[in-house]
Amino acid sequence: MKATVDLADLAGLQLALGRNAGKGEYKIMVAAMGWATAELLTSRCVPLWVGARGIEFDWRYLQMGLDSNISLAQHVAAAALVWLSSRHDLPPRLRLPLGLLLALSVYKAFLLEWAGQALGLGPWAALGARAALAGALGLGALRLLVTLLPGP
């Protein structure tokens, strides 16, 4: 149920992408950077600032920093997928993969949590699984974006 609320995030992202003028690549980057920055400020900034500036070293803060970078990659991929969903020149054969990738981007937290519980993943393995999923989303979005590029 909590993962379904991410649909509202995608709807807001669609609204932000639709209202701005400019090239698609710039829209994707601006929306993704704004979304990732807002998430960083609301969920990770205070624990990272308070905990990491202490004298002691803890691997948890390194994991938080890596997780923020993975989150940025996921947001760029999600913004690209949302932008692609608004395109009318996308071939019909690519609508199903686009829908599957959008569903994966919405329910990624649920899938990762379920896999972590089922496989008994530790914190580093869970981070690796999250990076692999972000990479898969990014490569899928890139593959769909390449179809819209003009030929040589």
Phi, psi and omega per residue, in radians:
M1 nan -0.698 -3.136
K2 -1.124 -0.620 -3.135
A3 -1.214 -0.476 3.139
T4 -1.187 -0.418 3.099
V5 -1.137 -0.405 3.093
D6 -1.111 -0.310 3.037
L7 -1.076 -0.600 3.083
A8 -1.148 -0.615 3.061
D9 -1.077 -0.776 3.131
L10 -1.162 -0.615 3.083
A11 -1.149 -0.725 3.073
G12 -1.139 -0.650 3.093
L13 -1.153 -0.707 3.086
Q14 -1.074 -0.714 3.114
L15 -1.126 -0.745 3.132
A16 -1.166 -0.682 3.137
L17 -1.234 -0.567 -3.096
G18 -1.343 -0.454 -3.067
R19 -1.553 -0.323 -3.110
N20 -1.573 2.434 3.070
A21 -1.559 2.670 3.089
G22 2.325 3.137 -3.133
K23 -1.249 2.669 -3.089
G24 -1.058 -0.678 -3.121
E25 -1.096 -0.698 -3.138
Y26 -1.241 -0.652 3.094
K27 -1.061 -0.771 -3.122
I28 -1.084 -0.824 -3.094
M29 -1.157 -0.743 -3.126
V30 -1.139 -0.792 -3.124
A31 -1.157 -0.747 -3.123
A32 -1.168 -0.738 3.127
M33 -1.156 -0.699 3.101
G34 -1.138 -0.731 -3.137
W35 -1.156 -0.780 -3.141
A36 -1.173 -0.671 3.117
T37 -1.148 -0.728 3.104
A38 -1.101 -0.720 3.106
E39 -1.150 -0.698 3.124
L40 -1.084 -0.802 -3.106
L41 -1.179 -0.633 -3.069
T42 -1.464 -0.445 -3.029
S43 -2.129 -0.405 -3.022
R44 -2.124 -0.326 -2.990
C45 -1.156 -0.843 -3.085
V46 -1.135 -0.866 3.121
P47 -1.089 -0.649 3.140
L48 -1.206 -0.733 -3.124
W49 -1.178 -0.807 -3.082
V50 -1.251 -0.773 -3.055
G51 -1.404 -0.700 -3.027
A52 -1.361 -0.325 -3.122
R53 -1.510 0.003 3.067
G54 -1.249 3.097 -3.086
I55 -1.352 -0.578 -3.069
E56 -1.378 2.568 3.038
F57 -1.658 2.390 3.088
D58 -2.437 2.366 -3.119
W59 -1.131 -0.374 -3.117
R60 -1.046 -0.655 -3.105
Y61 -1.297 -0.554 3.026
L62 -1.153 -0.722 3.089
Q63 -1.104 -0.678 3.108
M64 -1.114 -0.699 3.107
G65 -1.150 -0.753 3.092
L66 -1.139 -0.681 3.126
D67 -1.117 -0.604 3.089
S68 -1.139 -0.685 3.107
N69 -1.186 -0.693 3.082
I70 -1.115 -0.700 3.113
S71 -1.086 -0.682 3.094
L72 -1.081 -0.759 3.109
A73 -1.093 -0.687 3.106
Q74 -1.144 -0.679 -3.135
H75 -1.197 -0.664 3.090
V76 -1.121 -0.762 3.118
A77 -1.108 -0.759 3.138
A78 -1.129 -0.710 3.117
A79 -1.121 -0.691 3.103
A80 -1.139 -0.705 3.135
L81 -1.171 -0.698 3.106
V82 -1.149 -0.706 3.110
W83 -1.116 -0.706 3.115
L84 -1.122 -0.583 -3.133
S85 -1.173 -0.382 3.126
S86 -1.563 -0.106 -3.121
R87 -1.361 2.414 3.132
H88 -1.675 -0.241 -3.123
D89 -1.674 0.203 3.066
L90 -1.291 2.261 -3.135
P91 -1.042 2.513 -3.101
P92 -1.050 -0.491 -3.134
R93 -1.205 -0.260 -3.133
L94 -1.734 -0.006 3.133
R95 -1.169 -0.695 3.135
L96 -1.152 -0.850 3.078
P97 -1.058 -0.614 3.100
L98 -1.116 -0.776 3.107
G99 -1.100 -0.696 3.110
L100 -1.149 -0.717 3.108
L101 -1.174 -0.653 3.071
L102 -1.129 -0.736 3.099
A103 -1.113 -0.688 3.103
L104 -1.127 -0.663 3.135
S105 -1.201 -0.522 3.122
V106 -1.325 -0.791 -3.031
Y107 -1.717 0.346 -3.116
K108 -1.123 -0.677 -3.133
A109 -1.136 -0.739 3.106
F110 -1.109 -0.801 -3.130
L111 -1.118 -0.711 3.133
L112 -1.198 -0.680 3.113
E113 -1.165 -0.717 3.110
W114 -1.127 -0.774 3.130
A115 -1.154 -0.649 3.100
G116 -1.101 -0.702 3.111
Q117 -1.251 -0.748 -3.080
A118 -1.210 -0.672 -3.090
L119 -1.681 -0.127 -3.130
G120 1.134 0.791 -3.098
L121 -1.280 2.441 3.040
G122 -1.422 -3.117 -3.078
P123 -1.131 -0.657 -3.135
W124 -1.293 -0.669 3.102
A125 -1.172 -0.665 3.093
A126 -1.135 -0.661 3.086
L127 -1.141 -0.701 3.084
G128 -1.129 -0.692 3.099
A129 -1.140 -0.684 3.108
R130 -1.153 -0.677 3.090
A131 -1.153 -0.687 3.120
A132 -1.132 -0.706 3.123
L133 -1.178 -0.704 3.093
A134 -1.112 -0.696 3.090
G135 -1.117 -0.721 3.109
A136 -1.124 -0.735 3.094
L137 -1.114 -0.756 -3.138
G138 -1.123 -0.759 3.122
L139 -1.181 -0.644 3.078
G140 -1.134 -0.747 3.105
A141 -1.136 -0.695 3.114
L142 -1.112 -0.722 3.133
R143 -1.089 -0.694 3.113
L144 -1.258 -0.612 3.116
L145 -1.175 -0.584 -3.109
V146 -1.116 -0.525 -3.132
T147 -1.155 -0.390 -3.121
L148 -1.590 -0.157 -3.141
L149 -1.239 2.514 3.101
P150 -1.210 2.581 3.134
G151 -1.239 2.933 -3.124
P152 -1.214 nan nan
